[in-house]
Amino acid sequence: MVHEAVPKVELHCHLIGVLTPALLRDLRADGHPILVEPEAAAPVQFGEGPDGFGRWLTRVEPYKSAGWRTYLPILGWYIDKLVEQNVVYAEMMISPLMFSRDFGALAQEFEEFRTWVREREAGRIQIEFLFLVPRSLPDELIEKDTQRCVFLAKDNGISGISIAGLESHMPASRFSRMCRELKDHGLGIEIHAGELGGPEEVCEALDVGFADRIGHGIRAFEDEDLVARLCDEQVHLEFCPTSNLKMGAAKSIAEHPIGRARDLGMNFSINTDDPGAFGCSMTSEFELIHRYFSFSKEDFSKVAQNSLASRFAKELRCKVAANLERAQSEVVALA
């Protein structure tokens, strides 16, 4: 396949969403405790939509509040899978519930966590983390989580935040002050919008949420003025094709806007969202897009370039990713 020789970059993946029956069986076989039976992580089927995903989350409920140590073998398993797929840089959304709310314990826990992850990277890939902020977060916790993010931003513990959840439940405007403060401290802001909500949610994410990147953004293509704005401002869209289909954000792969985004020269990435929950991988997503939209090697190279340029981490530790960025800069300089 034409994408195989092109390094991949993933910007939209939830750590809890990597759970699969195969992963849980492997963990059990290796002697690691698992919190649910492997069959509980069976993927959402086409046609189940948001309700099906909700049921998947219910089946893996114990992992929602699991501590960071529980996630280490899961993360290690997934890092190896990403390397196998030629992914050189990835940002993952993690729950703040994995770590202590006490700042002293938080600093120590996150340092141990990051040290373990960097050792597992072994120079093959770079993994960065975004704190997940659910739209349903109670008002009294917004300021507390803001300060936790500011605290972790000081030592490059996290690269940004991701505001996720059903757009109809809570507006992104609730987090406007939080997002402004975190941007002032150098953190990236990603907001899930335009998935099941309309174009107005994308505008809200940009105007009052100060979003650097939009998760999904499918419904933005219903508004031509908004499409023009996204093009002009080169706002990065995180497309997750299989997720978009299984969640009903796109009615069919033929109607997915990624082909139009390519033709318009828009800034976007190709991602898995929840690869375990939706039964996909970076390889399968790229193959799907190649098969239905005839993406060329040059198209996939452009996707990698835009994805890496839209990352939240300032520095690149992975030499392969750094070389990719350097080669792309040289091409731009020669153009």
Secondary structure, 3 states (H helix, E strand, C coil): CCCCCCCEEECCEEHHHHCCHHHHHHHHHCCCCCCCCHHHHCCCCCCCHHHHHHHHHHHCHHHHHCCHHHHHHHHHHHHHHHHHCCEEEEEEEECHHHCCCCHHHHHHHHHHHHHHHHHHHCCCCEEEEEEEEECCCCHHHHHHHHHHHHHHHCCCCCCEEEEECCCCCCCHHHHHHHHHHHHHCCCEEEEEECCCCCHHHHHHHHHCCCCCEEEECHHHHHCHHHHHHHHHHCCEEEECHHHHHHCCCCCCHHHCCHHHHHHCCCCEEECCECHHHHCCCHHHHHHHHHHHHCCCHHHHHHHHHHHHHCCCCCCCCCHHHHHHHHHHHHHHHHC
